[in-house]
Amino acid sequence: MKKDKKLFKLLEKVIDPELNLPITDMGLVYGAEIKKNKIAKIIITLTTIGCPLADVICNDIKNVLIKEKNIEKVKVEITFNPPWTPNMMNESAKMELGF
Protein backbone atom coordinates (compact mmCIF):
# COMPACT_ATOMS: atom_id res chain seq x y z
CA MET A 1 0.00 0.00 0.00
CA LYS A 2 1.10 3.53 -0.71
CA LYS A 3 2.00 6.18 1.85
CA ASP A 4 0.19 9.31 0.71
CA LYS A 5 2.48 12.16 1.75
CA LYS A 6 -0.34 14.46 2.89
CA LEU A 7 -2.00 11.76 4.99
CA PHE A 8 1.34 10.70 6.42
CA LYS A 9 2.00 14.32 7.42
CA LEU A 10 -1.42 14.52 9.12
CA LEU A 11 -0.71 11.27 10.95
CA GLU A 12 2.30 12.92 12.58
CA LYS A 13 -0.29 14.52 14.89
CA VAL A 14 -1.24 11.10 16.28
CA ILE A 15 0.87 10.45 19.35
CA ASP A 16 1.54 7.01 20.81
CA PRO A 17 0.02 7.50 24.27
CA GLU A 18 2.54 5.24 25.97
CA LEU A 19 5.78 6.51 24.43
CA ASN A 20 4.62 10.07 23.67
CA LEU A 21 6.01 9.97 20.10
CA PRO A 22 4.21 10.33 16.76
CA ILE A 23 3.09 6.99 15.36
CA THR A 24 4.83 7.94 12.12
CA ASP A 25 8.18 8.33 13.92
CA MET A 26 7.59 4.99 15.61
CA GLY A 27 7.24 3.29 12.23
CA LEU A 28 3.72 2.12 13.04
CA VAL A 29 2.13 3.37 9.80
CA TYR A 30 2.48 0.81 7.02
CA GLY A 31 0.12 2.46 4.54
CA ALA A 32 -2.06 5.54 4.08
CA GLU A 33 -4.14 6.40 1.05
CA ILE A 34 -7.37 8.10 0.05
CA LYS A 35 -9.64 6.08 -2.20
CA LYS A 36 -11.71 7.75 -4.92
CA ASN A 37 -14.81 7.50 -2.72
CA LYS A 38 -13.22 9.82 -0.11
CA ILE A 39 -12.37 6.95 2.23
CA ALA A 40 -8.99 7.16 3.92
CA LYS A 41 -7.53 3.71 4.40
CA ILE A 42 -4.78 3.49 6.98
CA ILE A 43 -2.80 0.35 7.77
CA ILE A 44 -0.93 0.36 11.04
CA THR A 45 0.78 -2.01 13.36
CA LEU A 46 1.24 -1.84 17.09
CA THR A 47 4.33 -2.38 19.19
CA THR A 48 2.78 -5.50 20.73
CA ILE A 49 -0.08 -7.85 19.96
CA GLY A 50 -2.91 -7.14 22.39
CA CYS A 51 -1.80 -3.55 22.97
CA PRO A 52 -4.39 -2.09 25.37
CA LEU A 53 -4.14 1.31 23.64
CA ALA A 54 -5.11 0.10 20.16
CA ASP A 55 -8.56 1.71 20.37
CA VAL A 56 -7.07 5.01 21.54
CA ILE A 57 -4.63 5.11 18.62
CA CYS A 58 -7.30 4.14 16.08
CA ASN A 59 -9.71 6.77 17.41
CA ASP A 60 -6.99 9.42 17.34
CA ILE A 61 -6.25 8.55 13.70
CA LYS A 62 -9.93 8.87 12.81
CA ASN A 63 -10.31 12.15 14.69
CA VAL A 64 -7.32 13.73 12.95
CA LEU A 65 -8.23 12.64 9.43
CA ILE A 66 -12.01 13.14 9.44
CA LYS A 67 -11.46 16.90 9.76
CA GLU A 68 -10.10 16.98 6.20
CA LYS A 69 -12.59 18.15 3.56
CA ASN A 70 -11.60 15.42 1.09
CA ILE A 71 -12.17 12.61 3.62
CA GLU A 72 -15.65 11.37 4.50
CA LYS A 73 -14.74 8.11 6.22
CA VAL A 74 -11.63 6.62 7.82
CA LYS A 75 -10.87 2.92 7.93
CA VAL A 76 -8.00 1.76 10.11
CA GLU A 77 -6.66 -1.74 9.67
CA ILE A 78 -4.25 -3.24 12.17
CA THR A 79 -1.75 -5.80 10.97
CA PHE A 80 1.20 -7.58 12.50
CA ASN A 81 2.71 -8.58 9.20
CA PRO A 82 5.52 -7.70 9.34
CA PRO A 83 5.82 -7.51 13.11
CA TRP A 84 7.01 -4.19 14.49
CA THR A 85 10.57 -3.90 15.78
CA PRO A 86 12.46 -0.91 17.19
CA ASN A 87 14.45 -0.85 13.93
CA MET A 88 11.31 0.56 12.25
CA MET A 89 11.58 3.81 14.23
CA ASN A 90 13.14 6.83 12.58
CA GLU A 91 16.43 8.13 13.96
CA SER A 92 14.72 10.87 15.97
CA ALA A 93 12.51 8.36 17.81
CA LYS A 94 15.46 6.02 18.42
CA MET A 95 17.44 8.86 19.98
CA GLU A 96 14.45 9.96 22.08
CA LEU A 97 14.07 6.44 23.48
CA GLY A 98 17.80 5.80 23.86
CA PHE A 99 18.25 3.20 21.10
Biopython code that builds the backbone (N, CA, C, O; Angstrom):
import numpy as np
from Bio.PDB.StructureBuilder import StructureBuilder

atoms = [
    (1, "MET", "N", (0.835, -1.186, 0.000)),
    (1, "MET", "CA", (0.000, 0.000, 0.000)),
    (1, "MET", "C", (0.879, 1.248, 0.000)),
    (1, "MET", "O", (1.980, 1.257, 0.550)),
    (2, "LYS", "N", (0.377, 2.263, -0.611)),
    (2, "LYS", "CA", (1.095, 3.534, -0.711)),
    (2, "LYS", "C", (1.095, 4.276, 0.625)),
    (2, "LYS", "O", (0.307, 3.982, 1.524)),
    (3, "LYS", "N", (2.003, 5.243, 0.724)),
    (3, "LYS", "CA", (1.998, 6.176, 1.847)),
    (3, "LYS", "C", (1.794, 7.561, 1.262)),
    (3, "LYS", "O", (2.751, 8.238, 0.886)),
    (4, "ASP", "N", (0.536, 7.975, 1.190)),
    (4, "ASP", "CA", (0.195, 9.310, 0.707)),
    (4, "ASP", "C", (0.887, 10.334, 1.602)),
    (4, "ASP", "O", (0.709, 10.323, 2.820)),
    (5, "LYS", "N", (1.676, 11.216, 0.994)),
    (5, "LYS", "CA", (2.485, 12.164, 1.747)),
    (5, "LYS", "C", (1.651, 13.094, 2.626)),
    (5, "LYS", "O", (2.038, 13.392, 3.756)),
    (6, "LYS", "N", (0.508, 13.553, 2.111)),
    (6, "LYS", "CA", (-0.337, 14.464, 2.890)),
    (6, "LYS", "C", (-0.943, 13.735, 4.098)),
    (6, "LYS", "O", (-0.952, 14.265, 5.209)),
    (7, "LEU", "N", (-1.443, 12.526, 3.871)),
    (7, "LEU", "CA", (-1.996, 11.759, 4.986)),
    (7, "LEU", "C", (-0.921, 11.447, 6.013)),
    (7, "LEU", "O", (-1.138, 11.572, 7.218)),
    (8, "PHE", "N", (0.238, 11.038, 5.520)),
    (8, "PHE", "CA", (1.336, 10.703, 6.416)),
    (8, "PHE", "C", (1.698, 11.910, 7.285)),
    (8, "PHE", "O", (1.961, 11.771, 8.479)),
    (9, "LYS", "N", (1.708, 13.091, 6.670)),
    (9, "LYS", "CA", (2.002, 14.320, 7.416)),
    (9, "LYS", "C", (0.934, 14.567, 8.494)),
    (9, "LYS", "O", (1.259, 14.934, 9.622)),
    (10, "LEU", "N", (-0.330, 14.364, 8.140)),
    (10, "LEU", "CA", (-1.415, 14.519, 9.120)),
    (10, "LEU", "C", (-1.284, 13.515, 10.262)),
    (10, "LEU", "O", (-1.580, 13.833, 11.414)),
    (11, "LEU", "N", (-0.842, 12.312, 9.939)),
    (11, "LEU", "CA", (-0.708, 11.266, 10.952)),
    (11, "LEU", "C", (0.415, 11.553, 11.944)),
    (11, "LEU", "O", (0.502, 10.905, 12.988)),
    (12, "GLU", "N", (1.269, 12.514, 11.626)),
    (12, "GLU", "CA", (2.301, 12.924, 12.575)),
    (12, "GLU", "C", (1.671, 13.523, 13.842)),
    (12, "GLU", "O", (2.319, 13.593, 14.886)),
    (13, "LYS", "N", (0.413, 13.951, 13.743)),
    (13, "LYS", "CA", (-0.294, 14.523, 14.894)),
    (13, "LYS", "C", (-0.774, 13.450, 15.870)),
    (13, "LYS", "O", (-1.137, 13.758, 17.005)),
    (14, "VAL", "N", (-0.776, 12.194, 15.427)),
    (14, "VAL", "CA", (-1.244, 11.098, 16.276)),
    (14, "VAL", "C", (-0.061, 10.610, 17.120)),
    (14, "VAL", "O", (0.938, 10.119, 16.595)),
    (15, "ILE", "N", (-0.201, 10.756, 18.416)),
    (15, "ILE", "CA", (0.874, 10.450, 19.350)),
    (15, "ILE", "C", (0.612, 9.107, 20.038)),
    (15, "ILE", "O", (-0.484, 8.850, 20.534)),
    (16, "ASP", "N", (1.638, 8.265, 20.055)),
    (16, "ASP", "CA", (1.544, 7.010, 20.807)),
    (16, "ASP", "C", (1.401, 7.393, 22.275)),
    (16, "ASP", "O", (2.302, 8.017, 22.835)),
    (17, "PRO", "N", (0.281, 7.031, 22.913)),
    (17, "PRO", "CA", (0.021, 7.497, 24.275)),
    (17, "PRO", "C", (0.981, 6.943, 25.319)),
    (17, "PRO", "O", (1.128, 7.522, 26.395)),
    (18, "GLU", "N", (1.627, 5.841, 25.013)),
    (18, "GLU", "CA", (2.539, 5.241, 25.975)),
    (18, "GLU", "C", (3.956, 5.829, 25.872)),
    (18, "GLU", "O", (4.614, 6.074, 26.883)),
    (19, "LEU", "N", (4.406, 6.049, 24.641)),
    (19, "LEU", "CA", (5.779, 6.513, 24.428)),
    (19, "LEU", "C", (5.865, 8.005, 24.115)),
    (19, "LEU", "O", (6.956, 8.571, 24.054)),
    (20, "ASN", "N", (4.714, 8.631, 23.919)),
    (20, "ASN", "CA", (4.624, 10.070, 23.666)),
    (20, "ASN", "C", (5.415, 10.507, 22.429)),
    (20, "ASN", "O", (6.049, 11.563, 22.424)),
    (21, "LEU", "N", (5.366, 9.678, 21.383)),
    (21, "LEU", "CA", (6.009, 9.973, 20.102)),
    (21, "LEU", "C", (4.983, 9.798, 18.987)),
    (21, "LEU", "O", (4.053, 9.004, 19.126)),
    (22, "PRO", "N", (5.139, 10.526, 17.888)),
    (22, "PRO", "CA", (4.213, 10.327, 16.762)),
    (22, "PRO", "C", (4.275, 8.889, 16.239)),
    (22, "PRO", "O", (5.345, 8.282, 16.179)),
    (23, "ILE", "N", (3.115, 8.361, 15.867)),
    (23, "ILE", "CA", (3.092, 6.986, 15.355)),
    (23, "ILE", "C", (3.892, 6.859, 14.063)),
    (23, "ILE", "O", (4.379, 5.778, 13.731)),
    (24, "THR", "N", (4.023, 7.959, 13.341)),
    (24, "THR", "CA", (4.829, 7.939, 12.121)),
    (24, "THR", "C", (6.308, 7.764, 12.466)),
    (24, "THR", "O", (7.008, 6.999, 11.804)),
    (25, "ASP", "N", (6.786, 8.463, 13.489)),
    (25, "ASP", "CA", (8.180, 8.326, 13.916)),
    (25, "ASP", "C", (8.464, 6.930, 14.456)),
    (25, "ASP", "O", (9.576, 6.416, 14.341)),
    (26, "MET", "N", (7.437, 6.332, 15.046)),
    (26, "MET", "CA", (7.591, 4.989, 15.608)),
    (26, "MET", "C", (7.642, 3.906, 14.526)),
    (26, "MET", "O", (8.016, 2.765, 14.796)),
    (27, "GLY", "N", (7.265, 4.274, 13.306)),
    (27, "GLY", "CA", (7.244, 3.285, 12.235)),
    (27, "GLY", "C", (6.008, 2.398, 12.277)),
    (27, "GLY", "O", (6.016, 1.280, 11.762)),
    (28, "LEU", "N", (4.947, 2.907, 12.895)),
    (28, "LEU", "CA", (3.721, 2.116, 13.041)),
    (28, "LEU", "C", (2.791, 2.212, 11.837)),
    (28, "LEU", "O", (1.877, 1.398, 11.704)),
    (29, "VAL", "N", (3.005, 3.185, 10.962)),
    (29, "VAL", "CA", (2.129, 3.369, 9.798)),
    (29, "VAL", "C", (2.725, 2.633, 8.604)),
    (29, "VAL", "O", (3.792, 2.991, 8.105)),
    (30, "TYR", "N", (2.021, 1.604, 8.158)),
    (30, "TYR", "CA", (2.482, 0.815, 7.015)),
    (30, "TYR", "C", (1.898, 1.320, 5.698)),
    (30, "TYR", "O", (2.498, 1.132, 4.640)),
    (31, "GLY", "N", (0.739, 1.957, 5.759)),
    (31, "GLY", "CA", (0.119, 2.462, 4.540)),
    (31, "GLY", "C", (-0.913, 3.519, 4.857)),
    (31, "GLY", "O", (-1.541, 3.502, 5.915)),
    (32, "ALA", "N", (-1.081, 4.455, 3.908)),
    (32, "ALA", "CA", (-2.059, 5.536, 4.078)),
    (32, "ALA", "C", (-2.429, 6.047, 2.699)),
    (32, "ALA", "O", (-1.585, 6.570, 1.970)),
    (33, "GLU", "N", (-3.698, 5.892, 2.347)),
    (33, "GLU", "CA", (-4.138, 6.402, 1.050)),
    (33, "GLU", "C", (-5.604, 6.797, 1.103)),
    (33, "GLU", "O", (-6.372, 6.317, 1.936)),
    (34, "ILE", "N", (-5.971, 7.693, 0.182)),
    (34, "ILE", "CA", (-7.369, 8.105, 0.048)),
    (34, "ILE", "C", (-7.909, 7.465, -1.220)),
    (34, "ILE", "O", (-7.365, 7.645, -2.309)),
    (35, "LYS", "N", (-8.983, 6.720, -1.058)),
    (35, "LYS", "CA", (-9.637, 6.079, -2.196)),
    (35, "LYS", "C", (-10.498, 7.117, -2.919)),
    (35, "LYS", "O", (-10.776, 8.184, -2.372)),
    (36, "LYS", "N", (-10.910, 6.811, -4.121)),
    (36, "LYS", "CA", (-11.714, 7.750, -4.916)),
    (36, "LYS", "C", (-13.038, 8.110, -4.249)),
    (36, "LYS", "O", (-13.597, 9.172, -4.520)),
    (37, "ASN", "N", (-13.540, 7.243, -3.388)),
    (37, "ASN", "CA", (-14.814, 7.496, -2.722)),
    (37, "ASN", "C", (-14.650, 8.275, -1.404)),
    (37, "ASN", "O", (-15.521, 8.236, -0.536)),
    (38, "LYS", "N", (-13.522, 8.979, -1.275)),
    (38, "LYS", "CA", (-13.221, 9.818, -0.106)),
    (38, "LYS", "C", (-13.071, 9.024, 1.191)),
    (38, "LYS", "O", (-13.330, 9.537, 2.280)),
    (39, "ILE", "N", (-12.651, 7.776, 1.058)),
    (39, "ILE", "CA", (-12.369, 6.949, 2.229)),
    (39, "ILE", "C", (-10.856, 6.883, 2.409)),
    (39, "ILE", "O", (-10.124, 6.480, 1.506)),
    (40, "ALA", "N", (-10.407, 7.285, 3.586)),
    (40, "ALA", "CA", (-8.992, 7.163, 3.916)),
    (40, "ALA", "C", (-8.773, 5.773, 4.492)),
    (40, "ALA", "O", (-9.430, 5.376, 5.455)),
    (41, "LYS", "N", (-7.859, 5.051, 3.903)),
    (41, "LYS", "CA", (-7.527, 3.713, 4.397)),
    (41, "LYS", "C", (-6.125, 3.772, 4.984)),
    (41, "LYS", "O", (-5.162, 4.121, 4.301)),
    (42, "ILE", "N", (-6.031, 3.425, 6.256)),
    (42, "ILE", "CA", (-4.776, 3.485, 6.981)),
    (42, "ILE", "C", (-4.462, 2.086, 7.494)),
    (42, "ILE", "O", (-5.309, 1.434, 8.105)),
    (43, "ILE", "N", (-3.248, 1.638, 7.242)),
    (43, "ILE", "CA", (-2.801, 0.350, 7.765)),
    (43, "ILE", "C", (-1.687, 0.635, 8.761)),
    (43, "ILE", "O", (-0.674, 1.256, 8.441)),
    (44, "ILE", "N", (-1.912, 0.159, 9.980)),
    (44, "ILE", "CA", (-0.926, 0.365, 11.038)),
    (44, "ILE", "C", (-0.582, -0.965, 11.690)),
    (44, "ILE", "O", (-1.243, -1.983, 11.483)),
    (45, "THR", "N", (0.456, -0.914, 12.467)),
    (45, "THR", "CA", (0.779, -2.011, 13.357)),
    (45, "THR", "C", (0.884, -1.425, 14.756)),
    (45, "THR", "O", (0.786, -0.212, 14.942)),
    (46, "LEU", "N", (1.077, -2.270, 15.706)),
    (46, "LEU", "CA", (1.244, -1.845, 17.091)),
    (46, "LEU", "C", (2.550, -2.431, 17.605)),
    (46, "LEU", "O", (3.082, -3.376, 17.023)),
    (47, "THR", "N", (3.061, -1.876, 18.682)),
    (47, "THR", "CA", (4.333, -2.375, 19.195)),
    (47, "THR", "C", (4.205, -3.785, 19.760)),
    (47, "THR", "O", (5.181, -4.534, 19.783)),
    (48, "THR", "N", (3.004, -4.152, 20.218)),
    (48, "THR", "CA", (2.781, -5.504, 20.730)),
    (48, "THR", "C", (1.376, -5.970, 20.361)),
    (48, "THR", "O", (0.445, -5.171, 20.259)),
    (49, "ILE", "N", (1.247, -7.267, 20.167)),
    (49, "ILE", "CA", (-0.080, -7.849, 19.957)),
    (49, "ILE", "C", (-0.846, -7.707, 21.268)),
    (49, "ILE", "O", (-0.292, -7.956, 22.339)),
    (50, "GLY", "N", (-2.099, -7.315, 21.194)),
    (50, "GLY", "CA", (-2.912, -7.141, 22.390)),
    (50, "GLY", "C", (-2.658, -5.817, 23.094)),
    (50, "GLY", "O", (-3.000, -5.661, 24.267)),
    (51, "CYS", "N", (-2.068, -4.872, 22.396)),
    (51, "CYS", "CA", (-1.801, -3.551, 22.971)),
    (51, "CYS", "C", (-3.107, -2.966, 23.514)),
    (51, "CYS", "O", (-4.077, -2.841, 22.766)),
    (52, "PRO", "N", (-3.152, -2.608, 24.789)),
    (52, "PRO", "CA", (-4.386, -2.090, 25.373)),
    (52, "PRO", "C", (-4.778, -0.702, 24.851)),
    (52, "PRO", "O", (-5.892, -0.240, 25.098)),
    (53, "LEU", "N", (-3.867, -0.038, 24.132)),
    (53, "LEU", "CA", (-4.142, 1.308, 23.642)),
    (53, "LEU", "C", (-4.512, 1.331, 22.163)),
    (53, "LEU", "O", (-4.562, 2.401, 21.557)),
    (54, "ALA", "N", (-4.768, 0.180, 21.583)),
    (54, "ALA", "CA", (-5.110, 0.097, 20.155)),
    (54, "ALA", "C", (-6.318, 0.970, 19.826)),
    (54, "ALA", "O", (-6.299, 1.696, 18.832)),
    (55, "ASP", "N", (-7.352, 0.910, 20.633)),
    (55, "ASP", "CA", (-8.562, 1.707, 20.373)),
    (55, "ASP", "C", (-8.272, 3.202, 20.453)),
    (55, "ASP", "O", (-8.810, 3.983, 19.668)),
    (56, "VAL", "N", (-7.435, 3.597, 21.385)),
    (56, "VAL", "CA", (-7.074, 5.014, 21.537)),
    (56, "VAL", "C", (-6.354, 5.502, 20.281)),
    (56, "VAL", "O", (-6.673, 6.567, 19.752)),
    (57, "ILE", "N", (-5.395, 4.730, 19.814)),
    (57, "ILE", "CA", (-4.631, 5.106, 18.623)),
    (57, "ILE", "C", (-5.540, 5.169, 17.399)),
    (57, "ILE", "O", (-5.472, 6.121, 16.622)),
    (58, "CYS", "N", (-6.390, 4.158, 17.226)),
    (58, "CYS", "CA", (-7.304, 4.138, 16.078)),
    (58, "CYS", "C", (-8.272, 5.321, 16.120)),
    (58, "CYS", "O", (-8.529, 5.946, 15.091)),
    (59, "ASN", "N", (-8.801, 5.626, 17.283)),
    (59, "ASN", "CA", (-9.715, 6.774, 17.407)),
    (59, "ASN", "C", (-8.997, 8.088, 17.141)),
    (59, "ASN", "O", (-9.562, 8.988, 16.520)),
    (60, "ASP", "N", (-7.759, 8.208, 17.604)),
    (60, "ASP", "CA", (-6.989, 9.425, 17.343)),
    (60, "ASP", "C", (-6.744, 9.594, 15.844)),
    (60, "ASP", "O", (-6.831, 10.708, 15.327)),
    (61, "ILE", "N", (-6.442, 8.510, 15.147)),
    (61, "ILE", "CA", (-6.249, 8.554, 13.696)),
    (61, "ILE", "C", (-7.519, 9.059, 13.025)),
    (61, "ILE", "O", (-7.476, 9.960, 12.189)),
    (62, "LYS", "N", (-8.646, 8.470, 13.400)),
    (62, "LYS", "CA", (-9.929, 8.866, 12.808)),
    (62, "LYS", "C", (-10.242, 10.330, 13.096)),
    (62, "LYS", "O", (-10.691, 11.054, 12.208)),
    (63, "ASN", "N", (-10.010, 10.765, 14.317)),
    (63, "ASN", "CA", (-10.312, 12.149, 14.695)),
    (63, "ASN", "C", (-9.448, 13.162, 13.952)),
    (63, "ASN", "O", (-9.923, 14.247, 13.615)),
    (64, "VAL", "N", (-8.209, 12.829, 13.696)),
    (64, "VAL", "CA", (-7.321, 13.733, 12.954)),
    (64, "VAL", "C", (-7.730, 13.806, 11.488)),
    (64, "VAL", "O", (-7.799, 14.894, 10.917)),
    (65, "LEU", "N", (-7.999, 12.666, 10.880)),
    (65, "LEU", "CA", (-8.231, 12.635, 9.433)),
    (65, "LEU", "C", (-9.629, 13.078, 9.017)),
    (65, "LEU", "O", (-9.793, 13.652, 7.940)),
    (66, "ILE", "N", (-10.635, 12.825, 9.843)),
    (66, "ILE", "CA", (-12.013, 13.137, 9.444)),
    (66, "ILE", "C", (-12.236, 14.643, 9.319)),
    (66, "ILE", "O", (-13.225, 15.068, 8.722)),
    (67, "LYS", "N", (-11.352, 15.439, 9.860)),
    (67, "LYS", "CA", (-11.457, 16.897, 9.764)),
    (67, "LYS", "C", (-11.120, 17.405, 8.362)),
    (67, "LYS", "O", (-11.429, 18.549, 8.029)),
    (68, "GLU", "N", (-10.498, 16.574, 7.549)),
    (68, "GLU", "CA", (-10.101, 16.979, 6.201)),
    (68, "GLU", "C", (-11.307, 16.982, 5.272)),
    (68, "GLU", "O", (-12.135, 16.073, 5.323)),
    (69, "LYS", "N", (-11.408, 18.005, 4.420)),
    (69, "LYS", "CA", (-12.586, 18.146, 3.556)),
    (69, "LYS", "C", (-12.677, 17.055, 2.493)),
    (69, "LYS", "O", (-13.771, 16.761, 2.012)),
    (70, "ASN", "N", (-11.567, 16.457, 2.121)),
    (70, "ASN", "CA", (-11.600, 15.421, 1.085)),
    (70, "ASN", "C", (-11.705, 14.005, 1.664)),
    (70, "ASN", "O", (-11.521, 13.022, 0.947)),
    (71, "ILE", "N", (-12.003, 13.911, 2.966)),
    (71, "ILE", "CA", (-12.169, 12.608, 3.618)),
    (71, "ILE", "C", (-13.536, 12.552, 4.276)),
    (71, "ILE", "O", (-13.870, 13.397, 5.106)),
    (72, "GLU", "N", (-14.328, 11.550, 3.901)),
    (72, "GLU", "CA", (-15.653, 11.372, 4.503)),
    (72, "GLU", "C", (-15.697, 10.213, 5.483)),
    (72, "GLU", "O", (-16.565, 10.167, 6.355)),
    (73, "LYS", "N", (-14.764, 9.272, 5.344)),
    (73, "LYS", "CA", (-14.741, 8.106, 6.217)),
    (73, "LYS", "C", (-13.294, 7.652, 6.379)),
    (73, "LYS", "O", (-12.486, 7.781, 5.460)),
    (74, "VAL", "N", (-12.981, 7.123, 7.551)),
    (74, "VAL", "CA", (-11.631, 6.624, 7.818)),
    (74, "VAL", "C", (-11.723, 5.166, 8.249)),
    (74, "VAL", "O", (-12.456, 4.818, 9.175)),
    (75, "LYS", "N", (-10.971, 4.335, 7.565)),
    (75, "LYS", "CA", (-10.874, 2.921, 7.926)),
    (75, "LYS", "C", (-9.449, 2.641, 8.374)),
    (75, "LYS", "O", (-8.492, 2.904, 7.645)),
    (76, "VAL", "N", (-9.320, 2.106, 9.576)),
    (76, "VAL", "CA", (-8.005, 1.764, 10.111)),
    (76, "VAL", "C", (-7.918, 0.251, 10.222)),
    (76, "VAL", "O", (-8.759, -0.391, 10.851)),
    (77, "GLU", "N", (-6.902, -0.298, 9.611)),
    (77, "GLU", "CA", (-6.655, -1.736, 9.665)),
    (77, "GLU", "C", (-5.372, -1.958, 10.461)),
    (77, "GLU", "O", (-4.360, -1.295, 10.233)),
    (78, "ILE", "N", (-5.434, -2.897, 11.391)),
    (78, "ILE", "CA", (-4.246, -3.243, 12.175)),
    (78, "ILE", "C", (-3.698, -4.562, 11.654)),
    (78, "ILE", "O", (-4.434, -5.531, 11.469)),
    (79, "THR", "N", (-2.406, -4.577, 11.424)),
    (79, "THR", "CA", (-1.747, -5.797, 10.972)),
    (79, "THR", "C", (-0.491, -6.029, 11.804)),
    (79, "THR", "O", (0.060, -5.099, 12.394)),
    (80, "PHE", "N", (-0.060, -7.252, 11.839)),
    (80, "PHE", "CA", (1.198, -7.584, 12.503)),
    (80, "PHE", "C", (2.139, -8.279, 11.526)),
    (80, "PHE", "O", (3.040, -9.026, 11.910)),
    (81, "ASN", "N", (1.892, -8.002, 10.251)),
    (81, "ASN", "CA", (2.712, -8.577, 9.203)),
    (81, "ASN", "C", (3.267, -7.467, 8.332)),
    (81, "ASN", "O", (2.526, -6.931, 7.508)),
    (82, "PRO", "N", (4.507, -7.099, 8.466)),
    (82, "PRO", "CA", (5.519, -7.696, 9.343)),
    (82, "PRO", "C", (5.375, -7.180, 10.773)),
    (82, "PRO", "O", (4.832, -6.100, 11.004)),
    (83, "PRO", "N", (5.863, -7.955, 11.714)),
    (83, "PRO", "CA", (5.819, -7.513, 13.111)),
    (83, "PRO", "C", (6.686, -6.274, 13.304)),
    (83, "PRO", "O", (7.722, -6.122, 12.655)),
    (84, "TRP", "N", (6.255, -5.395, 14.198)),
    (84, "TRP", "CA", (7.013, -4.189, 14.488)),
    (84, "TRP", "C", (8.264, -4.536, 15.284)),
    (84, "TRP", "O", (8.248, -5.418, 16.143)),
    (85, "THR", "N", (9.345, -3.830, 14.983)),
    (85, "THR", "CA", (10.568, -3.903, 15.784)),
    (85, "THR", "C", (11.080, -2.484, 15.984)),
    (85, "THR", "O", (10.716, -1.591, 15.219)),
    (86, "PRO", "N", (11.906, -2.256, 16.982)),
    (86, "PRO", "CA", (12.461, -0.909, 17.190)),
    (86, "PRO", "C", (13.256, -0.395, 15.985)),
    (86, "PRO", "O", (13.434, 0.815, 15.840)),
    (87, "ASN", "N", (13.725, -1.277, 15.136)),
    (87, "ASN", "CA", (14.452, -0.846, 13.934)),
    (87, "ASN", "C", (13.570, -0.065, 12.976)),
    (87, "ASN", "O", (14.090, 0.615, 12.090)),
    (88, "MET", "N", (12.250, -0.140, 13.123)),
    (88, "MET", "CA", (11.312, 0.564, 12.247)),
    (88, "MET", "C", (11.161, 2.042, 12.614)),
    (88, "MET", "O", (10.598, 2.825, 11.847)),
    (89, "MET", "N", (11.668, 2.416, 13.793)),
    (89, "MET", "CA", (11.583, 3.810, 14.225)),
    (89, "MET", "C", (12.550, 4.661, 13.412)),
    (89, "MET", "O", (13.594, 4.181, 12.969)),
    (90, "ASN", "N", (12.191, 5.937, 13.219)),
    (90, "ASN", "CA", (13.141, 6.832, 12.576)),
    (90, "ASN", "C", (14.235, 7.201, 13.591)),
    (90, "ASN", "O", (14.114, 6.916, 14.782)),
    (91, "GLU", "N", (15.288, 7.831, 13.099)),
    (91, "GLU", "CA", (16.430, 8.131, 13.957)),
    (91, "GLU", "C", (16.064, 9.030, 15.138)),
    (91, "GLU", "O", (16.599, 8.870, 16.235)),
    (92, "SER", "N", (15.163, 9.962, 14.911)),
    (92, "SER", "CA", (14.722, 10.866, 15.973)),
    (92, "SER", "C", (14.081, 10.089, 17.117)),
    (92, "SER", "O", (14.389, 10.329, 18.284)),
    (93, "ALA", "N", (13.193, 9.160, 16.784)),
    (93, "ALA", "CA", (12.515, 8.359, 17.810)),
    (93, "ALA", "C", (13.514, 7.454, 18.535)),
    (93, "ALA", "O", (13.432, 7.287, 19.752)),
    (94, "LYS", "N", (14.447, 6.878, 17.793)),
    (94, "LYS", "CA", (15.460, 6.020, 18.422)),
    (94, "LYS", "C", (16.280, 6.811, 19.432)),
    (94, "LYS", "O", (16.561, 6.328, 20.529)),
    (95, "MET", "N", (16.660, 8.020, 19.060)),
    (95, "MET", "CA", (17.443, 8.858, 19.976)),
    (95, "MET", "C", (16.616, 9.223, 21.205)),
    (95, "MET", "O", (17.111, 9.189, 22.332)),
    (96, "GLU", "N", (15.339, 9.576, 20.970)),
    (96, "GLU", "CA", (14.447, 9.964, 22.083)),
    (96, "GLU", "C", (14.306, 8.828, 23.105)),
    (96, "GLU", "O", (14.232, 9.069, 24.310)),
    (97, "LEU", "N", (14.270, 7.591, 22.604)),
    (97, "LEU", "CA", (14.070, 6.438, 23.484)),
    (97, "LEU", "C", (15.383, 5.780, 23.896)),
    (97, "LEU", "O", (15.375, 4.787, 24.624)),
    (98, "GLY", "N", (16.505, 6.321, 23.440)),
    (98, "GLY", "CA", (17.795, 5.795, 23.857)),
    (98, "GLY", "C", (18.253, 4.547, 23.134)),
    (98, "GLY", "O", (19.010, 3.750, 23.688)),
    (99, "PHE", "N", (17.794, 4.365, 21.875)),
    (99, "PHE", "CA", (18.246, 3.196, 21.105)),
    (99, "PHE", "C", (19.474, 3.539, 20.303)),
    (99, "PHE", "O", (20.003, 2.686, 19.590)),
]
sb = StructureBuilder()
sb.init_structure("model")
sb.init_model(0)
sb.init_chain("A")
sb.init_seg("    ")
for serial, (resi, resn, name, xyz) in enumerate(atoms, 1):
    if name == "N":
        sb.init_residue(resn, " ", resi, " ")
    sb.init_atom(name, np.array(xyz, "f"), 0.0, 1.0, " ", f" {name:<3s}", serial, name[0])
structure = sb.get_structure()
